[in-house]
Amino acid sequence: MKPEPYEQGLLKGLAEGDKRTIEIIYKDHYNMIQSLIINNNGSADDAKDIFQEALIVLYEKVRSGSFELNCQLKTYIYSVSKRLWLKKLSVNNRFVTAAEDPDSIYPVEDEITAHEKRDAEFDMMEKAIASLGEPCKSLLEAYYLKKQNMQVIATSFGYTNADNAKNQKYKCLLRLKKIFFAHYKNGMDHE
């Protein structure tokens, strides 16, 4: 967690329209909001729009001179973004909910923690796949990403039949699991 003076400094910079401050807020928090929107029936473009709207809400609040941040900045941005997105979904009839005040803040720390944990796990899985080596990396990509069946994979990778390819896929998954949990354990130990 960054110290409070750091976030107060960001709010001051935002109120002054400082470009560097806006870039820092964007860099620190945009991915979290993109993940929120995409996981809730939105697109990358929707995420950009919502993030910008949330920043405008925050900008107007800090410009008023009476705004006090009583939670972490990421909690405020997440909460406002979520309210804005739920409101937009209800207007578009993609999601039915009682329209709530976008400025209302309620505890979302657990939700943010879950998002951050999932993002960290995706990063660790990408690292695990990258360090898996061949033919496992390509074989798993062929099956899970390209949706090829075992007969096609057997032919492509030179296995005598689909059962042999299936056995190799199983061994590759075990290896991936082992690498992933080694990364995961190391990641947890460094927190």
N, CA and C atoms as a LAMMPS dump frame, in Angstrom:
ITEM: TIMESTEP
0
ITEM: NUMBER OF ATOMS
573
ITEM: BOX BOUNDS ff ff ff
-5.0000000000000000e+02 5.0000000000000000e+02
-5.0000000000000000e+02 5.0000000000000000e+02
-5.0000000000000000e+02 5.0000000000000000e+02
ITEM: ATOMS id mol type element x y z
1 1 1 N 0.851 -1.191 0
2 1 2 C 0 0 0
3 1 3 C 0.885 1.24 0
4 2 1 N 0.578 2.177 -0.908
5 2 2 C 1.37 3.405 -0.969
6 2 3 C 0.956 4.33 0.178
7 3 1 N 1.897 5.116 0.687
8 3 2 C 1.549 5.997 1.82
9 3 3 C 0.521 7.043 1.414
10 4 1 N -0.237 7.477 2.406
11 4 2 C -1.31 8.451 2.159
12 4 3 C -0.802 9.736 1.506
13 5 1 N 0.34 10.294 1.937
14 5 2 C 0.826 11.527 1.289
15 5 3 C 1.01 11.356 -0.224
16 6 1 N 1.395 10.149 -0.662
17 6 2 C 1.568 9.869 -2.096
18 6 3 C 0.236 10.074 -2.823
19 7 1 N -0.824 9.5 -2.255
20 7 2 C -2.135 9.604 -2.899
21 7 3 C -2.681 11.032 -2.809
22 8 1 N -2.412 11.698 -1.697
23 8 2 C -2.834 13.095 -1.578
24 8 3 C -2.123 13.952 -2.635
25 9 1 N -0.863 13.607 -2.888
26 9 2 C -0.089 14.303 -3.928
27 9 3 C -0.691 14.082 -5.306
28 10 1 N -1.161 12.847 -5.547
29 10 2 C -1.808 12.541 -6.825
30 10 3 C -3.105 13.349 -6.977
31 11 1 N -3.874 13.435 -5.908
32 11 2 C -5.12 14.197 -5.955
33 11 3 C -4.848 15.67 -6.233
34 12 1 N -3.801 16.194 -5.599
35 12 2 C -3.424 17.6 -5.814
36 12 3 C -3.021 17.811 -7.279
37 13 1 N -2.215 16.887 -7.792
38 13 2 C -1.788 16.974 -9.194
39 13 3 C -2.969 16.874 -10.149
40 14 1 N -3.916 16.004 -9.825
41 14 2 C -5.109 15.841 -10.656
42 14 3 C -5.925 17.135 -10.666
43 15 1 N -6.097 17.721 -9.494
44 15 2 C -6.863 18.978 -9.374
45 15 3 C -6.235 20.083 -10.222
46 16 1 N -4.898 20.028 -10.35
47 16 2 C -4.178 21.036 -11.136
48 16 3 C -4.093 20.662 -12.613
49 17 1 N -4.648 19.494 -12.954
50 17 2 C -4.632 19.041 -14.347
51 17 3 C -3.252 18.631 -14.826
52 18 1 N -2.4 18.186 -13.883
53 18 2 C -1.027 17.793 -14.228
54 18 3 C -1.029 16.506 -15.057
55 19 1 N -0.464 16.596 -16.253
56 19 2 C -0.466 15.475 -17.204
57 19 3 C 0.25 14.243 -16.635
58 20 1 N 1.381 14.471 -15.982
59 20 2 C 2.177 13.363 -15.42
60 20 3 C 1.368 12.617 -14.352
61 21 1 N 0.628 13.365 -13.525
62 21 2 C -0.195 12.761 -12.478
63 21 3 C -1.264 11.863 -13.097
64 22 1 N -1.905 12.365 -14.151
65 22 2 C -2.95 11.588 -14.832
66 22 3 C -2.351 10.304 -15.401
67 23 1 N -1.146 10.389 -15.967
68 23 2 C -0.467 9.198 -16.509
69 23 3 C -0.184 8.179 -15.408
70 24 1 N 0.223 8.658 -14.225
71 24 2 C 0.515 7.763 -13.097
72 24 3 C -0.764 7.062 -12.641
73 25 1 N -1.849 7.825 -12.495
74 25 2 C -3.129 7.237 -12.063
75 25 3 C -3.578 6.195 -13.087
76 26 1 N -3.423 6.526 -14.365
77 26 2 C -3.787 5.607 -15.452
78 26 3 C -2.967 4.323 -15.358
79 27 1 N -1.648 4.481 -15.226
80 27 2 C -0.738 3.327 -15.168
81 27 3 C -1.026 2.443 -13.957
82 28 1 N -1.319 3.066 -12.819
83 28 2 C -1.543 2.314 -11.575
84 28 3 C -2.891 1.601 -11.53
85 29 1 N -3.91 2.153 -12.203
86 29 2 C -5.266 1.65 -11.982
87 29 3 C -6.052 1.198 -13.203
88 30 1 N -5.581 1.51 -14.406
89 30 2 C -6.386 1.196 -15.593
90 30 3 C -6.612 -0.307 -15.78
91 31 1 N -5.568 -1.105 -15.605
92 31 2 C -5.707 -2.556 -15.824
93 31 3 C -6.775 -3.17 -14.931
94 32 1 N -6.865 -2.688 -13.705
95 32 2 C -7.87 -3.181 -12.767
96 32 3 C -9.278 -2.892 -13.302
97 33 1 N -9.477 -1.688 -13.848
98 33 2 C -10.792 -1.304 -14.365
99 33 3 C -11.092 -2.038 -15.669
100 34 1 N -10.069 -2.211 -16.503
101 34 2 C -10.26 -2.975 -17.747
102 34 3 C -10.718 -4.394 -17.425
103 35 1 N -10.086 -4.999 -16.442
104 35 2 C -10.45 -6.353 -16.015
105 35 3 C -11.893 -6.379 -15.495
106 36 1 N -12.265 -5.393 -14.691
107 36 2 C -13.624 -5.298 -14.156
108 36 3 C -14.656 -5.24 -15.283
109 37 1 N -14.432 -4.37 -16.26
110 37 2 C -15.413 -4.156 -17.335
111 37 3 C -15.485 -5.366 -18.263
112 38 1 N -14.331 -5.879 -18.673
113 38 2 C -14.318 -7.017 -19.605
114 38 3 C -14.946 -8.255 -18.963
115 39 1 N -14.747 -8.427 -17.663
116 39 2 C -15.353 -9.579 -16.977
117 39 3 C -16.836 -9.378 -16.68
118 40 1 N -17.363 -8.209 -17.03
119 40 2 C -18.781 -7.922 -16.788
120 40 3 C -19.462 -7.404 -18.057
121 41 1 N -19.324 -8.184 -19.133
122 41 2 C -20.02 -7.936 -20.411
123 41 3 C -19.565 -6.692 -21.154
124 42 1 N -18.368 -6.215 -20.888
125 42 2 C -17.879 -5.022 -21.568
126 42 3 C -16.715 -5.318 -22.5
127 43 1 N -16.284 -4.287 -23.206
128 43 2 C -15.164 -4.395 -24.139
129 43 3 C -14.017 -3.504 -23.659
130 44 1 N -12.896 -3.572 -24.365
131 44 2 C -11.748 -2.713 -24.036
132 44 3 C -12.122 -1.244 -24.23
133 45 1 N -12.922 -0.96 -25.26
134 45 2 C -13.371 0.426 -25.49
135 45 3 C -14.272 0.9 -24.357
136 46 1 N -15.166 0.021 -23.887
137 46 2 C -16.024 0.36 -22.747
138 46 3 C -15.16 0.707 -21.532
139 47 1 N -14.11 -0.097 -21.328
140 47 2 C -13.224 0.102 -20.176
141 47 3 C -12.573 1.488 -20.239
142 48 1 N -12.115 1.88 -21.437
143 48 2 C -11.498 3.208 -21.603
144 48 3 C -12.497 4.307 -21.255
145 49 1 N -13.732 4.157 -21.781
146 49 2 C -14.772 5.167 -21.525
147 49 3 C -15.079 5.284 -20.035
148 50 1 N -15.265 4.132 -19.398
149 50 2 C -15.628 4.125 -17.971
150 50 3 C -14.493 4.693 -17.126
151 51 1 N -13.256 4.321 -17.451
152 51 2 C -12.112 4.823 -16.687
153 51 3 C -12.025 6.349 -16.802
154 52 1 N -12.219 6.85 -18.026
155 52 2 C -12.171 8.299 -18.228
156 52 3 C -13.302 8.996 -17.468
157 53 1 N -14.506 8.387 -17.493
158 53 2 C -15.634 8.972 -16.751
159 53 3 C -15.347 8.983 -15.249
160 54 1 N -14.752 7.898 -14.746
161 54 2 C -14.41 7.821 -13.313
162 54 3 C -13.383 8.886 -12.953
163 55 1 N -12.407 9.094 -13.842
164 55 2 C -11.401 10.139 -13.592
165 55 3 C -12.036 11.523 -13.597
166 56 1 N -13.032 11.729 -14.468
167 56 2 C -13.731 13.022 -14.5
168 56 3 C -14.49 13.231 -13.191
169 57 1 N -15.154 12.162 -12.706
170 57 2 C -15.856 12.245 -11.419
171 57 3 C -14.861 12.643 -10.327
172 58 1 N -13.716 11.954 -10.304
173 58 2 C -12.692 12.232 -9.296
174 58 3 C -12.143 13.647 -9.458
175 59 1 N -11.873 14.049 -10.701
176 59 2 C -11.354 15.394 -10.987
177 59 3 C -12.313 16.465 -10.46
178 60 1 N -13.608 16.286 -10.768
179 60 2 C -14.596 17.274 -10.317
180 60 3 C -14.685 17.322 -8.792
181 61 1 N -14.547 16.166 -8.164
182 61 2 C -14.583 16.109 -6.693
183 61 3 C -13.399 16.875 -6.098
184 62 1 N -12.184 16.586 -6.608
185 62 2 C -11.003 17.238 -6.019
186 62 3 C -10.967 18.735 -6.345
187 63 1 N -11.532 19.108 -7.506
188 63 2 C -11.588 20.525 -7.874
189 63 3 C -12.543 21.302 -6.971
190 64 1 N -13.52 20.605 -6.389
191 64 2 C -14.498 21.274 -5.518
192 64 3 C -13.845 21.814 -4.246
193 65 1 N -12.706 21.209 -3.876
194 65 2 C -11.965 21.67 -2.707
195 65 3 C -12.432 21.081 -1.393
196 66 1 N -13.564 20.371 -1.402
197 66 2 C -14.089 19.816 -0.147
198 66 3 C -13.995 18.289 -0.102
199 67 1 N -13.351 17.695 -1.114
200 67 2 C -13.288 16.238 -1.201
201 67 3 C -12.215 15.678 -0.278
202 68 1 N -12.592 14.667 0.49
203 68 2 C -11.615 13.965 1.325
204 68 3 C -11.615 12.503 0.941
205 69 1 N -10.457 11.981 0.597
206 69 2 C -10.336 10.574 0.24
207 69 3 C -10.254 9.769 1.533
208 70 1 N -11.303 9.002 1.811
209 70 2 C -11.299 8.235 3.061
210 70 3 C -11.111 6.737 2.832
211 71 1 N -10.545 6.406 1.677
212 71 2 C -10.185 5.026 1.367
213 71 3 C -8.999 5.098 0.407
214 72 1 N -8.475 3.955 -0.006
215 72 2 C -7.384 3.98 -0.981
216 72 3 C -7.919 4.515 -2.305
217 73 1 N -7.058 5.156 -3.072
218 73 2 C -7.451 5.71 -4.367
219 73 3 C -7.996 4.608 -5.279
220 74 1 N -7.354 3.446 -5.268
221 74 2 C -7.823 2.356 -6.137
222 74 3 C -9.227 1.907 -5.743
223 75 1 N -9.546 1.947 -4.445
224 75 2 C -10.884 1.574 -3.982
225 75 3 C -11.913 2.562 -4.499
226 76 1 N -11.571 3.839 -4.449
227 76 2 C -12.493 4.877 -4.922
228 76 3 C -12.724 4.726 -6.425
229 77 1 N -11.642 4.607 -7.191
230 77 2 C -11.756 4.497 -8.656
231 77 3 C -12.533 3.239 -9.04
232 78 1 N -12.247 2.133 -8.368
233 78 2 C -12.943 0.872 -8.652
234 78 3 C -14.431 1.009 -8.366
235 79 1 N -14.759 1.572 -7.214
236 79 2 C -16.147 1.706 -6.799
237 79 3 C -16.936 2.611 -7.748
238 80 1 N -16.356 3.761 -8.099
239 80 2 C -17.023 4.683 -9.018
240 80 3 C -17.178 4.03 -10.395
241 81 1 N -16.133 3.357 -10.869
242 81 2 C -16.19 2.691 -12.174
243 81 3 C -17.265 1.62 -12.199
244 82 1 N -17.35 0.863 -11.116
245 82 2 C -18.359 -0.194 -11.042
246 82 3 C -19.763 0.404 -11.091
247 83 1 N -19.984 1.487 -10.331
248 83 2 C -21.3 2.153 -10.332
249 83 3 C -21.644 2.662 -11.735
250 84 1 N -20.659 3.326 -12.379
251 84 2 C -20.875 3.854 -13.728
252 84 3 C -21.211 2.735 -14.714
253 85 1 N -20.497 1.62 -14.592
254 85 2 C -20.718 0.51 -15.517
255 85 3 C -22.081 -0.143 -15.283
256 86 1 N -22.453 -0.345 -14.032
257 86 2 C -23.771 -0.933 -13.739
258 86 3 C -24.887 -0.024 -14.255
259 87 1 N -24.681 1.272 -14.107
260 87 2 C -25.674 2.234 -14.595
261 87 3 C -25.785 2.146 -16.123
262 88 1 N -24.629 2.055 -16.788
263 88 2 C -24.618 1.965 -18.259
264 88 3 C -25.283 0.669 -18.728
265 89 1 N -24.992 -0.429 -18.044
266 89 2 C -25.6 -1.714 -18.407
267 89 3 C -27.118 -1.661 -18.246
268 90 1 N -27.574 -1.035 -17.167
269 90 2 C -29.023 -0.974 -16.927
270 90 3 C -29.7 -0.105 -17.988
271 91 1 N -29.037 0.978 -18.407
272 91 2 C -29.576 1.846 -19.463
273 91 3 C -29.66 1.073 -20.782
274 92 1 N -28.643 0.256 -21.053
275 92 2 C -28.602 -0.523 -22.295
276 92 3 C -29.4 -1.819 -22.202
277 93 1 N -30.05 -2.03 -21.059
278 93 2 C -30.83 -3.255 -20.819
279 93 3 C -30.008 -4.537 -20.943
280 94 1 N -28.698 -4.411 -20.723
281 94 2 C -27.859 -5.616 -20.758
282 94 3 C -27.792 -6.247 -19.373
283 95 1 N -28.203 -5.481 -18.395
284 95 2 C -28.124 -5.958 -17.017
285 95 3 C -29.139 -5.166 -16.218
286 96 1 N -30.007 -5.832 -15.497
287 96 2 C -31.046 -5.115 -14.753
288 96 3 C -30.607 -4.955 -13.311
289 97 1 N -30.525 -3.714 -12.866
290 97 2 C -30.142 -3.424 -11.484
291 97 3 C -30.752 -2.093 -11.085
292 98 1 N -30.9 -1.904 -9.821
293 98 2 C -31.377 -0.602 -9.346
294 98 3 C -30.269 0.397 -9.613
295 99 1 N -30.597 1.484 -10.293
296 99 2 C -29.585 2.507 -10.597
297 99 3 C -29.112 3.128 -9.297
298 100 1 N -27.792 3.051 -9.095
299 100 2 C -27.224 3.595 -7.868
300 100 3 C -26.438 4.85 -8.186
301 101 1 N -26.268 5.679 -7.205
302 101 2 C -25.482 6.893 -7.343
303 101 3 C -24.035 6.512 -7.637
304 102 1 N -23.478 6.959 -8.78
305 102 2 C -22.093 6.596 -9.115
306 102 3 C -21.079 7.053 -8.075
307 103 1 N -21.446 8.06 -7.272
308 103 2 C -20.496 8.564 -6.286
309 103 3 C -20.539 7.777 -4.983
310 104 1 N -21.558 6.915 -4.832
311 104 2 C -21.665 6.196 -3.558
312 104 3 C -20.528 5.194 -3.442
313 105 1 N -19.93 5.137 -2.281
314 105 2 C -18.786 4.262 -2.049
315 105 3 C -19.179 3.237 -1.001
316 106 1 N -18.856 1.991 -1.282
317 106 2 C -19.064 0.963 -0.277
318 106 3 C -17.843 0.059 -0.294
319 107 1 N -17.657 -0.73 0.747
320 107 2 C -16.414 -1.513 0.815
321 107 3 C -16.253 -2.475 -0.359
322 108 1 N -15.206 -2.292 -1.141
323 108 2 C -14.948 -3.185 -2.277
324 108 3 C -13.546 -3.791 -2.197
325 109 1 N -12.909 -3.651 -1.039
326 109 2 C -11.526 -4.119 -0.912
327 109 3 C -11.381 -5.607 -1.237
328 110 1 N -12.352 -6.429 -0.758
329 110 2 C -12.265 -7.873 -1.014
330 110 3 C -12.363 -8.171 -2.503
331 111 1 N -13.238 -7.427 -3.179
332 111 2 C -13.421 -7.608 -4.62
333 111 3 C -12.144 -7.238 -5.37
334 112 1 N -11.527 -6.122 -4.968
335 112 2 C -10.287 -5.67 -5.608
336 112 3 C -9.186 -6.693 -5.358
337 113 1 N -9.102 -7.182 -4.121
338 113 2 C -8.088 -8.182 -3.778
339 113 3 C -8.249 -9.422 -4.65
340 114 1 N -9.49 -9.844 -4.866
341 114 2 C -9.759 -11.02 -5.707
342 114 3 C -9.309 -10.761 -7.143
343 115 1 N -9.587 -9.543 -7.684
344 115 2 C -9.145 -9.172 -9.029
345 115 3 C -7.621 -9.217 -9.122
346 116 1 N -6.958 -8.626 -8.13
347 116 2 C -5.495 -8.562 -8.15
348 116 3 C -4.883 -9.953 -8.056
349 117 1 N -5.509 -10.815 -7.23
350 117 2 C -5.024 -12.19 -7.074
351 117 3 C -5.158 -12.945 -8.4
352 118 1 N -6.31 -12.759 -9.071
353 118 2 C -6.529 -13.454 -10.34
354 118 3 C -5.547 -12.956 -11.402
355 119 1 N -5.307 -11.623 -11.449
356 119 2 C -4.343 -11.072 -12.405
357 119 3 C -2.943 -11.631 -12.153
358 120 1 N -2.573 -11.718 -10.873
359 120 2 C -1.256 -12.258 -10.513
360 120 3 C -1.15 -13.725 -10.936
361 121 1 N -2.244 -14.467 -10.765
362 121 2 C -2.249 -15.884 -11.157
363 121 3 C -2.124 -16.035 -12.67
364 122 1 N -2.796 -15.151 -13.441
365 122 2 C -2.665 -15.184 -14.901
366 122 3 C -1.221 -14.912 -15.308
367 123 1 N -0.598 -13.926 -14.652
368 123 2 C 0.808 -13.615 -14.948
369 123 3 C 1.7 -14.816 -14.677
370 124 1 N 1.453 -15.479 -13.527
371 124 2 C 2.258 -16.646 -13.173
372 124 3 C 2.028 -17.801 -14.146
373 125 1 N 0.768 -17.952 -14.616
374 125 2 C 0.476 -19.008 -15.585
375 125 3 C 1.195 -18.732 -16.904
376 126 1 N 1.216 -17.467 -17.337
377 126 2 C 1.934 -17.102 -18.565
378 126 3 C 3.421 -17.426 -18.435
379 127 1 N 4.002 -17.111 -17.263
380 127 2 C 5.419 -17.418 -17.026
381 127 3 C 5.654 -18.927 -17.027
382 128 1 N 4.721 -19.657 -16.411
383 128 2 C 4.847 -21.123 -16.354
384 128 3 C 4.799 -21.717 -17.754
385 129 1 N 3.869 -21.244 -18.584
386 129 2 C 3.751 -21.748 -19.966
387 129 3 C 5.003 -21.404 -20.758
388 130 1 N 5.501 -20.177 -20.558
389 130 2 C 6.702 -19.738 -21.284
390 130 3 C 7.912 -20.596 -20.932
391 131 1 N 7.977 -21.071 -19.673
392 131 2 C 9.139 -21.867 -19.263
393 131 3 C 8.896 -23.369 -19.406
394 132 1 N 7.776 -23.746 -19.999
395 132 2 C 7.416 -25.159 -20.15
396 132 3 C 8.302 -25.884 -21.148
397 133 1 N 8.692 -25.185 -22.215
398 133 2 C 9.532 -25.814 -23.238
399 133 3 C 8.708 -26.611 -24.243
400 134 1 N 9.38 -27.03 -25.3
401 134 2 C 8.714 -27.789 -26.359
402 134 3 C 8.919 -29.287 -26.152
403 135 1 N 8.009 -30.154 -26.617
404 135 2 C 6.824 -29.825 -27.42
405 135 3 C 5.609 -29.423 -26.575
406 136 1 N 5.771 -29.45 -25.243
407 136 2 C 4.617 -29.229 -24.369
408 136 3 C 3.91 -27.902 -24.625
409 137 1 N 4.695 -26.831 -24.768
410 137 2 C 4.094 -25.506 -24.958
411 137 3 C 3.189 -25.514 -26.189
412 138 1 N 3.704 -25.975 -27.316
413 138 2 C 2.942 -25.987 -28.566
414 138 3 C 1.784 -26.98 -28.511
415 139 1 N 2.003 -28.112 -27.854
416 139 2 C 0.956 -29.127 -27.767
417 139 3 C -0.25 -28.6 -26.979
418 140 1 N 0.01 -27.976 -25.848
419 140 2 C -1.086 -27.441 -25.028
420 140 3 C -1.787 -26.279 -25.735
421 141 1 N -1.007 -25.466 -26.441
422 141 2 C -1.614 -24.364 -27.205
423 141 3 C -2.498 -24.912 -28.322
424 142 1 N -2.039 -25.984 -28.973
425 142 2 C -2.82 -26.601 -30.059
426 142 3 C -4.153 -27.12 -29.533
427 143 1 N -4.121 -27.723 -28.34
428 143 2 C -5.338 -28.314 -27.78
429 143 3 C -6.279 -27.266 -27.175
430 144 1 N -5.714 -26.374 -26.331
431 144 2 C -6.566 -25.439 -25.579
432 144 3 C -6.867 -24.132 -26.316
433 145 1 N -5.913 -23.633 -27.097
434 145 2 C -6.134 -22.367 -27.784
435 145 3 C -6.652 -22.556 -29.205
436 146 1 N -6.034 -23.5 -29.929
437 146 2 C -6.459 -23.73 -31.324
438 146 3 C -7.602 -24.741 -31.417
439 147 1 N -7.94 -25.386 -30.272
440 147 2 C -9.068 -26.332 -30.188
441 147 3 C -8.936 -27.501 -31.166
442 148 1 N -7.683 -27.94 -31.384
443 148 2 C -7.467 -29.089 -32.274
444 148 3 C -7.756 -30.385 -31.524
445 149 1 N -8.291 -31.384 -32.243
446 149 2 C -8.552 -32.666 -31.572
447 149 3 C -7.27 -33.496 -31.522
448 150 1 N -7.333 -34.567 -30.752
449 150 2 C -6.127 -35.372 -30.504
450 150 3 C -5.587 -36.038 -31.77
451 151 1 N -6.463 -36.377 -32.702
452 151 2 C -5.993 -37.012 -33.943
453 151 3 C -5.166 -36.032 -34.763
454 152 1 N -5.641 -34.785 -34.847
455 152 2 C -4.911 -33.738 -35.582
456 152 3 C -3.576 -33.462 -34.893
457 153 1 N -3.604 -33.387 -33.565
458 153 2 C -2.377 -33.138 -32.799
459 153 3 C -1.382 -34.287 -32.984
460 154 1 N -1.886 -35.517 -32.95
461 154 2 C -1.013 -36.694 -33.135
462 154 3 C -0.287 -36.606 -34.473
463 155 1 N -1.025 -36.252 -35.524
464 155 2 C -0.435 -36.139 -36.861
465 155 3 C 0.579 -34.991 -36.909
466 156 1 N 0.186 -33.82 -36.369
467 156 2 C 1.064 -32.631 -36.398
468 156 3 C 2.363 -32.837 -35.633
469 157 1 N 2.256 -33.543 -34.481
470 157 2 C 3.425 -33.681 -33.607
471 157 3 C 4.165 -35.006 -33.789
472 158 1 N 3.678 -35.832 -34.726
473 158 2 C 4.377 -37.083 -35.039
474 158 3 C 4.153 -38.223 -34.06
475 159 1 N 3.035 -38.213 -33.32
476 159 2 C 2.713 -39.338 -32.436
477 159 3 C 2.03 -40.431 -33.254
478 160 1 N 2.212 -41.667 -32.842
479 160 2 C 1.674 -42.781 -33.623
480 160 3 C 0.144 -42.825 -33.634
481 161 1 N -0.483 -42.374 -32.554
482 161 2 C -1.953 -42.335 -32.531
483 161 3 C -2.447 -41.278 -31.528
484 162 1 N -3.772 -41.089 -31.502
485 162 2 C -4.376 -40.076 -30.65
486 162 3 C -4.153 -40.363 -29.172
487 163 1 N -4.138 -41.653 -28.795
488 163 2 C -3.927 -42.015 -27.384
489 163 3 C -2.544 -41.592 -26.889
490 164 1 N -1.534 -41.772 -27.736
491 164 2 C -0.173 -41.346 -27.37
492 164 3 C -0.101 -39.825 -27.196
493 165 1 N -0.802 -39.103 -28.088
494 165 2 C -0.84 -37.64 -27.985
495 165 3 C -1.537 -37.228 -26.687
496 166 1 N -2.609 -37.96 -26.343
497 166 2 C -3.362 -37.674 -25.123
498 166 3 C -2.491 -37.905 -23.884
499 167 1 N -1.715 -38.989 -23.884
500 167 2 C -0.794 -39.283 -22.766
501 167 3 C 0.25 -38.179 -22.627
502 168 1 N 0.774 -37.72 -23.777
503 168 2 C 1.775 -36.649 -23.749
504 168 3 C 1.16 -35.357 -23.209
505 169 1 N -0.088 -35.067 -23.614
506 169 2 C -0.776 -33.87 -23.125
507 169 3 C -0.918 -33.94 -21.603
508 170 1 N -1.27 -35.128 -21.101
509 170 2 C -1.425 -35.326 -19.659
510 170 3 C -0.096 -35.055 -18.929
511 171 1 N 0.999 -35.594 -19.471
512 171 2 C 2.321 -35.371 -18.871
513 171 3 C 2.683 -33.882 -18.893
514 172 1 N 2.34 -33.218 -19.998
515 172 2 C 2.62 -31.785 -20.126
516 172 3 C 1.832 -30.979 -19.089
517 173 1 N 0.578 -31.367 -18.866
518 173 2 C -0.246 -30.681 -17.869
519 173 3 C 0.331 -30.846 -16.473
520 174 1 N 0.806 -32.048 -16.171
521 174 2 C 1.424 -32.287 -14.861
522 174 3 C 2.649 -31.399 -14.683
523 175 1 N 3.439 -31.3 -15.759
524 175 2 C 4.648 -30.476 -15.714
525 175 3 C 4.285 -29.001 -15.537
526 176 1 N 3.262 -28.553 -16.282
527 176 2 C 2.797 -27.172 -16.181
528 176 3 C 2.326 -26.865 -14.755
529 177 1 N 1.577 -27.803 -14.204
530 177 2 C 1.055 -27.638 -12.84
531 177 3 C 2.21 -27.481 -11.85
532 178 1 N 3.23 -28.314 -12.009
533 178 2 C 4.394 -28.278 -11.117
534 178 3 C 5.117 -26.934 -11.225
535 179 1 N 5.33 -26.457 -12.478
536 179 2 C 6.009 -25.173 -12.699
537 179 3 C 5.165 -24.031 -12.149
538 180 1 N 3.842 -24.069 -12.432
539 180 2 C 2.947 -23.01 -11.979
540 180 3 C 2.99 -22.879 -10.46
541 181 1 N 2.873 -24.005 -9.757
542 181 2 C 2.838 -23.923 -8.292
543 181 3 C 4.187 -23.542 -7.699
544 182 1 N 5.272 -23.839 -8.411
545 182 2 C 6.592 -23.366 -7.969
546 182 3 C 6.636 -21.834 -8.071
547 183 1 N 6.135 -21.284 -9.216
548 183 2 C 6.041 -19.824 -9.39
549 183 3 C 5.12 -19.235 -8.34
550 184 1 N 3.982 -19.902 -8.12
551 184 2 C 2.951 -19.408 -7.198
552 184 3 C 3.514 -19.327 -5.785
553 185 1 N 4.208 -20.39 -5.359
554 185 2 C 4.79 -20.432 -4.01
555 185 3 C 5.819 -19.318 -3.85
556 186 1 N 6.678 -19.159 -4.877
557 186 2 C 7.689 -18.096 -4.816
558 186 3 C 7.045 -16.725 -4.769
559 187 1 N 5.97 -16.544 -5.557
560 187 2 C 5.238 -15.277 -5.573
561 187 3 C 4.649 -14.959 -4.212
562 188 1 N 4.079 -15.979 -3.572
563 188 2 C 3.468 -15.78 -2.264
564 188 3 C 4.522 -15.496 -1.192
565 189 1 N 5.671 -16.158 -1.31
566 189 2 C 6.743 -15.969 -0.32
567 189 3 C 7.303 -14.54 -0.358
568 190 1 N 7.209 -13.886 -1.556
569 190 2 C 7.787 -12.547 -1.679
570 190 3 C 6.808 -11.44 -1.333
571 191 1 N 5.582 -11.793 -0.995
572 191 2 C 4.602 -10.75 -0.649
573 191 3 C 4.832 -10.226 0.749
